[in-house]
Amino acid sequence: MNLLILGAGYATRLYPLTENQPKPLLEVAGKPMLEHVLDALLPIEGIERIVVVTNNKFAGHFQRWADEYQKSQPHIRFTIVNDGTTTNENRLGAIGDIHFVLQKEKLEGDLIVVAGDNLFSESLEDFGRFCREKKAPVVGVYDVGSLEAAKKYNSIEVDAEGRITFFEEKMANPTSSLAAIALYYYPAEVLPEIDRYIREGNNPDQPGRLVQWLYKQRPVYAWPVPGKWYDIGSKESLAEADRVFRELKATGR
């Protein structure tokens, strides 16, 4: 199984913190947030290769990080992929980057995709189990607490088995506070559909749009993310995550 970490954004909302440092490498509780992401995901059985997709501005930053981090994970292959973009204006978009990596690296096998700025307080080992059980696309979902907060994400409805029955990205009037987040599983046989999505001219940004397109064609399931989840998009969310993860570290969790 391959793990693809999305890290090609320019995080302009976090300037000046991210003018010369990619957001996933900003520190939370004393270490890069990307390492917290891996702490949550590496317990999943079968991950053999990790690919980080980034841009031309930050490729060197991620390569230096990977060279050092690899020393503690010698059994896992790391690849840093430069998507060639140079500014926020010419970026490929999240789905565009997934497609770029699939084409460039010729990835085979099942694929987990996660945003490099999504932090999880609990292990995602059960996410892997759920994906193996369903053998179908899966997206992580989280209760963001209010309908107003859900407007930033999407509106989603599921049936008793967890299968998505409705999904709309950036809905003006969401029906619940449950939102899909940037944690996805795509079985190997579904990967060609990503190429079709791009070739048909669909929006290459906002990774949830791929789910919005896909669930109408085949079963796609939702998996509730346990514990706390943080989407680091502002200095306030960065400070809150730092506080919470320091508390977790102090309690040995």
C-alpha positions as CSV (number, residue, x, y, z in Angstrom):
1,M,0.0,0.0,0.0
2,N,1.2,3.5,-0.8
3,L,0.6,6.7,1.3
4,L,0.5,10.0,-0.6
5,I,0.9,13.2,1.5
6,L,-0.4,16.4,-0.1
7,G,2.1,19.2,0.6
8,A,2.2,21.4,-2.5
9,G,0.2,24.3,-1.2
10,Y,1.7,27.7,-0.5
11,A,-0.2,28.5,2.7
12,T,-0.4,32.2,2.1
13,R,-2.9,32.7,5.0
14,L,-0.1,31.7,7.4
15,Y,2.4,34.3,6.1
16,P,5.1,35.1,7.3
17,L,5.4,31.7,9.0
18,T,5.2,29.9,5.6
19,E,7.0,32.3,3.4
20,N,10.2,30.2,3.6
21,Q,8.9,27.0,5.3
22,P,6.2,24.6,4.0
23,K,3.2,24.4,6.3
24,P,3.5,20.6,7.0
25,L,7.0,21.2,8.4
26,L,6.0,23.9,10.9
27,E,6.4,22.6,14.4
28,V,3.5,21.4,16.6
29,A,4.5,20.3,20.1
30,G,8.1,20.3,19.3
31,K,8.2,18.5,16.0
32,P,7.1,19.0,12.4
33,M,3.3,18.5,12.0
34,L,4.1,16.1,9.2
35,E,5.6,13.7,11.8
36,H,2.3,13.9,13.8
37,V,0.5,12.9,10.6
38,L,2.8,9.9,10.2
39,D,2.4,8.9,13.8
40,A,-1.3,8.5,13.2
41,L,-1.0,6.7,9.9
42,L,2.0,4.4,10.2
43,P,0.2,2.0,12.5
44,I,-1.9,1.0,9.4
45,E,-0.9,-2.4,8.2
46,G,0.8,-2.7,4.9
47,I,2.2,0.8,4.2
48,E,5.4,0.3,2.3
49,R,6.0,3.5,0.4
50,I,5.4,7.2,1.3
51,V,5.2,9.9,-1.3
52,V,5.1,13.5,-0.5
53,V,4.1,15.8,-3.3
54,T,5.2,19.4,-3.0
55,N,6.2,22.3,-5.2
56,N,9.4,23.7,-6.7
57,K,9.7,26.2,-3.9
58,F,9.7,23.7,-1.1
59,A,11.0,20.4,-2.6
60,G,14.4,20.9,-1.0
61,H,12.9,21.5,2.4
62,F,10.9,18.2,2.3
63,Q,13.9,16.3,0.9
64,R,16.1,17.4,3.8
65,W,13.4,16.4,6.2
66,A,12.8,13.0,4.6
67,D,16.6,12.2,4.6
68,E,16.6,12.8,8.4
69,Y,13.3,11.1,9.2
70,Q,14.2,8.1,7.1
71,K,16.8,7.1,9.6
72,S,14.1,6.3,12.1
73,Q,12.0,4.4,9.5
74,P,14.5,2.5,7.4
75,H,11.9,-0.1,6.3
76,I,9.8,2.5,4.5
77,R,10.6,4.0,1.1
78,F,10.3,7.8,0.9
79,T,9.9,9.8,-2.3
80,I,9.6,13.5,-2.6
81,V,7.8,14.6,-5.8
82,N,8.2,18.1,-7.1
83,D,5.1,19.1,-9.1
84,G,7.0,21.9,-10.8
85,T,4.8,24.7,-9.7
86,T,6.2,28.0,-8.4
87,T,3.4,30.1,-7.0
88,N,-0.1,29.9,-5.5
89,E,-1.5,31.0,-8.9
90,N,-0.1,28.2,-11.0
91,R,-0.5,25.3,-8.5
92,L,-2.0,22.1,-9.8
93,G,-4.7,21.7,-7.1
94,A,-5.0,18.7,-4.8
95,I,-6.6,16.3,-7.3
96,G,-4.2,17.6,-9.9
97,D,-1.3,16.7,-7.7
98,I,-2.7,13.2,-7.0
99,H,-3.0,12.7,-10.7
100,F,0.5,14.0,-11.3
101,V,2.0,11.6,-8.8
102,L,0.1,8.6,-10.2
103,Q,1.4,9.4,-13.7
104,K,4.9,10.3,-12.7
105,E,5.6,7.5,-10.2
106,K,3.5,4.8,-11.8
107,L,2.0,3.9,-8.4
108,E,0.4,0.5,-8.2
109,G,-1.6,-0.9,-5.4
110,D,-4.0,0.6,-2.9
111,L,-3.5,4.3,-2.1
112,I,-4.1,6.4,1.0
113,V,-4.2,10.1,0.5
114,V,-3.9,12.6,3.4
115,A,-3.3,16.4,3.6
116,G,0.0,17.2,5.2
117,D,-1.7,19.8,7.4
118,N,-4.3,17.5,8.9
119,L,-3.5,16.4,12.5
120,F,-5.1,13.5,14.3
121,S,-4.9,12.9,18.0
122,E,-5.6,9.2,17.7
123,S,-4.1,6.3,15.7
124,L,-5.8,5.7,12.3
125,E,-5.0,2.0,12.4
126,D,-8.8,1.2,12.4
127,F,-9.1,3.3,9.3
128,G,-6.9,0.8,7.5
129,R,-9.0,-2.1,8.8
130,F,-12.2,-0.5,7.7
131,C,-10.7,0.1,4.2
132,R,-9.6,-3.5,3.9
133,E,-13.0,-4.7,4.9
134,K,-14.9,-2.5,2.4
135,K,-12.5,-2.8,-0.5
136,A,-14.0,0.4,-1.8
137,P,-13.2,4.1,-1.7
138,V,-13.4,5.5,1.8
139,V,-13.2,9.1,3.2
140,G,-12.7,10.2,6.8
141,V,-15.5,12.2,8.3
142,Y,-15.5,14.4,11.4
143,D,-18.2,16.4,13.2
144,V,-16.9,20.0,12.9
145,G,-19.4,21.2,15.5
146,S,-21.7,23.5,13.7
147,L,-23.5,24.1,10.4
148,E,-21.5,27.3,10.0
149,A,-18.2,25.5,10.3
150,A,-19.4,22.9,7.8
151,K,-19.8,25.5,5.1
152,K,-16.0,25.6,4.8
153,Y,-16.0,21.9,4.0
154,N,-19.0,20.0,2.6
155,S,-22.3,18.4,3.3
156,I,-22.5,14.6,3.5
157,E,-25.1,12.0,4.3
158,V,-24.6,8.3,4.8
159,D,-26.8,5.2,5.1
160,A,-26.7,2.6,8.0
161,E,-23.7,0.9,6.4
162,G,-21.7,4.1,6.1
163,R,-22.1,4.4,2.4
164,I,-22.3,7.9,1.1
165,T,-25.8,8.8,-0.2
166,F,-25.2,12.6,-0.7
167,F,-22.1,14.7,-1.0
168,E,-21.6,18.3,-2.0
169,E,-18.5,20.3,-1.6
170,K,-18.6,23.8,-0.2
171,M,-22.4,23.7,0.2
172,A,-24.0,27.1,1.1
173,N,-26.6,25.4,3.5
174,P,-25.2,22.2,4.8
175,T,-27.7,19.8,6.4
176,S,-25.4,18.6,9.2
177,S,-22.1,19.4,10.9
178,L,-20.6,16.1,9.7
179,A,-17.9,16.8,7.1
180,A,-15.6,14.8,5.0
181,I,-11.9,15.7,5.6
182,A,-8.7,15.2,3.6
183,L,-8.2,11.5,4.5
184,Y,-9.0,9.1,1.6
185,Y,-8.5,5.5,0.6
186,Y,-8.6,4.5,-3.1
187,P,-8.3,0.8,-4.0
188,A,-5.9,0.0,-6.8
189,E,-8.7,-0.7,-9.3
190,V,-10.2,2.8,-8.7
191,L,-7.0,4.8,-9.5
192,P,-7.7,4.9,-13.3
193,E,-10.9,6.8,-12.4
194,I,-8.7,9.7,-11.2
195,D,-7.2,10.0,-14.6
196,R,-10.7,10.0,-16.2
197,Y,-11.8,12.7,-13.7
198,I,-9.0,14.9,-14.9
199,R,-9.3,14.1,-18.6
200,E,-13.0,15.1,-18.5
201,G,-12.0,18.5,-17.3
202,N,-13.3,18.4,-13.8
203,N,-12.1,20.8,-11.1
204,P,-8.5,19.7,-10.1
205,D,-8.6,21.5,-6.7
206,Q,-10.4,20.6,-3.4
207,P,-9.9,16.8,-3.0
208,G,-13.5,16.4,-1.8
209,R,-14.7,17.1,-5.4
210,L,-13.3,13.7,-6.4
211,V,-15.5,12.1,-3.8
212,Q,-18.5,14.2,-5.0
213,W,-18.0,12.9,-8.5
214,L,-17.1,9.3,-7.6
215,Y,-19.9,8.4,-5.1
216,K,-22.5,8.7,-7.9
217,Q,-20.7,6.0,-9.9
218,R,-19.7,3.4,-7.3
219,P,-20.0,2.7,-3.5
220,V,-17.9,5.2,-1.4
221,Y,-17.9,4.9,2.4
222,A,-17.4,7.2,5.3
223,W,-15.3,6.5,8.3
224,P,-15.7,8.5,11.5
225,V,-12.3,9.9,12.7
226,P,-11.8,9.3,16.4
227,G,-10.4,11.8,18.9
228,K,-9.5,15.3,17.8
229,W,-8.8,16.5,14.3
230,Y,-7.2,19.8,13.2
231,D,-7.1,21.3,9.8
232,I,-4.3,23.8,10.2
233,G,-5.4,26.8,8.1
234,S,-4.7,29.7,10.4
235,K,-2.4,30.8,13.2
236,E,-5.2,30.3,15.6
237,S,-5.7,26.6,14.6
238,L,-1.9,26.1,14.7
239,A,-1.7,27.5,18.2
240,E,-4.7,25.4,19.4
241,A,-3.2,22.2,17.9
242,D,0.2,23.0,19.6
243,R,-1.5,23.4,23.0
244,V,-3.5,20.2,22.7
245,F,-0.6,18.0,21.4
246,R,1.6,19.3,24.1
247,E,-1.0,18.2,26.6
248,L,-1.2,14.8,25.0
249,K,2.5,14.5,25.0
250,A,2.6,15.4,28.7
251,T,0.1,12.6,29.5
252,G,2.1,10.1,27.5
253,R,-0.4,9.7,24.7
